[in-house]
């Protein structure tokens, strides 16, 4: 298991090596997708037994990835 960001870990034996909330099997992309789909932070916290800090860590991680993305325009 490797910690790749605050509250975010990767383990090749958990969720096929996708980033998850540390100490859970909840994938970061699930959390971000649920928010994009209209769920509130409180709803996600209740449904997946996460803290507000964990939910926000998933959003910070996703934002960091997007900020590093480079798109080559032709």
One Martini backbone bead per residue (centre of mass of N, CA, C, O) as a GRO file, in nm:
protein
   74
    1UNK     BB    1   0.098   0.035   0.020
    2UNK     BB    2   0.023   0.378  -0.090
    3UNK     BB    3   0.073   0.708  -0.025
    4UNK     BB    4  -0.040   0.985  -0.247
    5UNK     BB    5  -0.225   1.132  -0.032
    6UNK     BB    6  -0.427   1.272   0.164
    7UNK     BB    7  -0.634   0.996   0.229
    8UNK     BB    8  -0.465   0.845  -0.008
    9UNK     BB    9  -0.458   0.519  -0.165
   10UNK     BB   10  -0.257   0.235  -0.289
   11UNK     BB   11  -0.359  -0.105  -0.391
   12UNK     BB   12  -0.333  -0.377  -0.592
   13UNK     BB   13  -0.561  -0.541  -0.399
   14UNK     BB   14  -0.737  -0.271  -0.433
   15UNK     BB   15  -0.928  -0.181  -0.680
   16UNK     BB   16  -0.699  -0.235  -0.898
   17UNK     BB   17  -0.513   0.022  -0.794
   18UNK     BB   18  -0.694   0.235  -0.711
   19UNK     BB   19  -0.782   0.511  -0.569
   20UNK     BB   20  -0.837   0.549  -0.215
   21UNK     BB   21  -0.965   0.570   0.080
   22UNK     BB   22  -0.825   0.554   0.360
   23UNK     BB   23  -0.934   0.251   0.511
   24UNK     BB   24  -1.077   0.175   0.239
   25UNK     BB   25  -1.285   0.088  -0.070
   26UNK     BB   26  -1.317   0.386  -0.167
   27UNK     BB   27  -1.322   0.544  -0.450
   28UNK     BB   28  -1.249   0.844  -0.575
   29UNK     BB   29  -1.431   0.838  -0.833
   30UNK     BB   30  -1.694   0.794  -0.678
   31UNK     BB   31  -1.703   1.053  -0.516
   32UNK     BB   32  -1.685   1.250  -0.755
   33UNK     BB   33  -1.930   1.134  -0.910
   34UNK     BB   34  -2.145   1.191  -0.692
   35UNK     BB   35  -2.111   1.496  -0.695
   36UNK     BB   36  -2.166   1.532  -1.000
   37UNK     BB   37  -2.464   1.390  -0.952
   38UNK     BB   38  -2.563   1.562  -0.662
   39UNK     BB   39  -2.435   1.491  -0.418
   40UNK     BB   40  -2.361   1.539  -0.102
   41UNK     BB   41  -2.140   1.530   0.140
   42UNK     BB   42  -2.335   1.415   0.355
   43UNK     BB   43  -2.437   1.176   0.185
   44UNK     BB   44  -2.164   1.040   0.146
   45UNK     BB   45  -2.094   1.004   0.439
   46UNK     BB   46  -2.339   0.818   0.501
   47UNK     BB   47  -2.309   0.595   0.275
   48UNK     BB   48  -1.964   0.553   0.328
   49UNK     BB   49  -1.839   0.630   0.601
   50UNK     BB   50  -1.735   0.935   0.598
   51UNK     BB   51  -1.554   1.209   0.611
   52UNK     BB   52  -1.513   1.524   0.520
   53UNK     BB   53  -1.206   1.501   0.475
   54UNK     BB   54  -1.223   1.263   0.274
   55UNK     BB   55  -1.395   1.396   0.058
   56UNK     BB   56  -1.207   1.642   0.013
   57UNK     BB   57  -0.958   1.475  -0.067
   58UNK     BB   58  -1.076   1.370  -0.332
   59UNK     BB   59  -1.108   1.649  -0.461
   60UNK     BB   60  -0.813   1.739  -0.440
   61UNK     BB   61  -0.695   1.511  -0.607
   62UNK     BB   62  -0.852   1.569  -0.866
   63UNK     BB   63  -0.758   1.862  -0.901
   64UNK     BB   64  -0.457   1.796  -0.922
   65UNK     BB   65  -0.473   1.626  -1.177
   66UNK     BB   66  -0.595   1.845  -1.360
   67UNK     BB   67  -0.365   2.060  -1.319
   68UNK     BB   68  -0.147   1.857  -1.467
   69UNK     BB   69  -0.280   1.866  -1.725
   70UNK     BB   70  -0.203   1.814  -2.074
   71UNK     BB   71  -0.305   1.977  -2.377
   72UNK     BB   72  -0.285   1.912  -2.716
   73UNK     BB   73  -0.305   2.140  -2.963
   74UNK     BB   74  -0.341   2.154  -3.326
   0.00000   0.00000   0.00000
